[in-house]
Amino acid sequence: MSVTWGLGLGATITFPSNGNLLGTYMRGWWQSPAEATHGRLLEREVLSRVDPDNPGKPGAVLLCVRRISRAILDAHTSTVPTAHEGFLEVMYVASGAGRVEVGDRRCEVREGSMMLFPAKMTHTIINDGDEPLELIVMLNDYARDLEPEKEFKHSNYHDNPIAATTWHWHHIGYPVNVGAGLGTQVIGIDAMQIAEPHAHGPAKSDEVWYQLKGTSLLLLGNEIARQKPGQAFNCPPNTPHTSINDSCELMKWLYINMRGLGQTWP
């Protein structure tokens, strides 16, 4: 079996799923080796952009987002001051608390916080608590998004009103967005509820669901599996998908959307 994505302007890319949609499009951070970034951050890739020269690379199913990973900063540790050339960085705090320093600005962060670090902006992350700081890291290198983003931004969904409770039947929307060309929200499904099964067209876009809390049932095409915290999937085109909460507790995901209609690779 293969899946074809539309890249805009009539271009497409096709890569095999080996008859296993879940095995191709869903991946957990524990399936990748650790690498050190920012000096002291242990980062493990979850999903990355498709590689036309290596279509079978595990987790390489993104069309627009450069990379999504999970990172840990140990207690009583700080990163080294870091700036990135050619891409911006968005971080979401999945658990723990700490602060970030950007120039003279200091910003306290905790679970639910999202931060935008524009390209070339030096930033430091400090964990002065007793527990690890768990981060979800998203990279974007599209020129259309790099140029407008010049300022550090911060948001926390706990500080924002709930946007909706009935998207796709039972999605609860918790807004947390810092721009950067990414559409991001925390999405919840309450106990013993199912979201509306639906599919998306072949347009060039990413729609990623990273499980934050609870272990759900994921329906993808004609396949079903458990999705655990730390696992993410990207929705393939024209493929029905839905998440089911068959537990007695509220479940949550980080939703990441990025569209690139009419664009070529940066």
N, C-alpha and C positions, 0 to 999 in steps of 0.2 A: 504494500500500500504506500502511496505517496501523497503529499499535500502540496498544493500550489498556492503561493501567496502573490497577490498583486502588489507591485512596487510603485504604481503610479506611472503615468505617461505611457501606458500599454505594456510596460515591462513586468515580467513575472520571474519567480524563482521557485523551483520544485526540489524538494528533498524528501527522502524516504522516512516513513515512520515505522517500517518493519512490521506493520499490522498491529502496532502497539501504541495507540495514541497517548495513554497515560504514561507509558515508559519514555515516550519521546518528549511530551510537553510538560510533564511534572517532574520536579527535581527538588531534593532537600539539600541543605547546606552541607550536611555530613558526607555527601557523595563527592565532594571536592577537597583537595588538599589545602592546608592553611598557608597563607603567605603574610608576611609582615608589611604593612603599609603605615604611613604617617609615623614611622619610627617604632611605635609600640602597639599598634592596632593589629590584632590577629583577624584576618579577613578570609572568608571562604565563599567562592562564587556559587551562586544559585542558578542564574540564567544569564546568557550572553547573546550578543547579536549573531545572526546567521552568518556563516562563513561560506561563500560560494565555492571556495577551493576545498572546503572540508565539511560537506553537508551532513556528515554523520557525527560531528563533534557533539558529545553529550551536553545537553542543556542549551545548545546554540539555536534558539528558536525565536529570538527577539528580532524585530525588523527596525525599530526606531531607537529604543533605549539601548545605550551602549552596553550596560552591564547592571545586574542587580546582585548584591551579595549580602552576607550577614557577617558582622564584625563584633568582636569582643574587646573591651578595654578593661583590664583587670583593676581591682580595687586599689586605691591609693597610687594611681598611675596617671600620667599624662602623655599625650602624643608630643612629638616634636613639632614646632611650627612648620606648617606645610602649605604650599600653594601649587595649583595644578595648571599646566599649560595645555590649552586646547580643549578642555572640557570643564564643565561645572559639576558640582557634587551636591546631592541632596541626601540628608541623613534623617532617619526616623528612629526615635528611641522606643524600642520594643519592651525593654525592662531596665530598671535601675534609674539612677539620677546622677547629675554632675553639672558641669558648666562648660561653655565654649567661650573662647576669647578671640576677638577679631579686632585688631588694632587696640584702641583704648576701650572698646566695648566689651562688657562681660554679660553673659546671658545664662541664667539658670535653666537647665533642661531636666525633664523627667519623663516617665512613661507617657507616650502620647505626643511628645514634642517632635516637630519637624523643622529642620534647618536647611537653608540654602547658602552654599558657599560658591560665589561666582568664580569663573576662571581667573587665575592670577591673584586671588585674594588669600593672604596668609591667615591661617586659622589654627587654633590649638584646642584640643578636647581634654578636659580634666575630669577624672573620676576620683574625688576625694572621699568617697563613701566606703562602706565595708562590703558592698556587693558588686559583682561585675556589671558593667554598662553594656547592654546589648543593643546593637544598632543595625538597621537595614540601610544599605548604601546604594544609591542610584546615581548613575553617571549619564550625562547627556553631552554630546559633542557636536550637535547641529549648529551651524553658524547662525541660523535665524534666531536661536535662543540664547546663544552666548553674548551677542552684541547688546541686547536690551538689559541684561541682568548685570548690574554693577554694584548692587547693595546686598549686604547680609539680610536675610529674612528669617523670621521665626514664628511658628504658630503651634498651638496645642489644642487638640480636638476637645479636651475637657473644658476649655474656656469658651467654646463655641456652641450655639444652640443646635440641637438635632435638626437636620435638614428635612428628613422624611422618615416614615415608618412603613411605607407601602410600595417602594420601588420593586418592580418584579415580584409583586405580591407581598413579600415579607422582608425586603432589605431595609435595614435601619441605617440611615446615612449620618455619619459624624464628620463634618467638614474639617479637613486639615490640608491646606494647600499653600504653597509658597511660590507658585509660578514655575519658572524654569522650563517651560514647555511640557510639563507633566501635569496630568489631572490626577490628583490623589485624594483619597478619602479613607477613613476607617469605616468598614461596612460590618454591621452586625446582623445575625439571624437569631431570633429568640428561640427558646426551648420548643422542641417538637414542631418545627415549621420547616417548610421547603420554599426555596425561591422558584420563580417561574422559569421553566426550561425555555431557552431561546438560543438563537444563533446570530452571528454577524456575517456580513458580506466579505468579499475578498479584498477590500481596500487595504492599503498599507497602513497598519496600525498595530499597536500592542494593547492587550488588556490582560493584566497580570493580577492574580489573586494570591497573596502571601498569607498563609494561615498564622494568626497571632495567638488565638485562644481557642481551646477545644479541639476535638478530633471529629471532623465532619465526614459525611459521605459525599463524594464528588462523582457526578455523572458527566462523562465526556464522550459524546457520540453514543456508541452502544456499549461502552465500558463503564465500570463502576469500581471505586476503590476508596479506602480511607485516606483523607488528607490530614496530616498531623502538623502541629506547630513547627515552623521552620521549613515547610514545603511550600513551593509556589508553582503555579501553572500559568501558561499563556494560552489564551483561547485561540485555537486554530480557526481558519475561515470556514463558514458554512457548516459549523459543527455544533449541534445542540449541547448545552452545558447547563448545569445547575448544581448548587450546593444544598445539602440536606442536613439539618440539625436534628438528630434523633436522640439527643440527650436532654437532660433537665436543666441545663445551664445555657446562658447566653454565649454564643460564639462570635469571634471577631476575625476579620481579615484586613490587611492593608491592600487597598485597590490602587493600581497604578495604570494609568491610561496615557498613551502618547500616540499622536497621529502624524503621519508624514505624507499626506496626499500631495501628489504633484512634485515630490522632491526626489532628487538623486542622492546617493550616498554622500556624506560630507567629505 
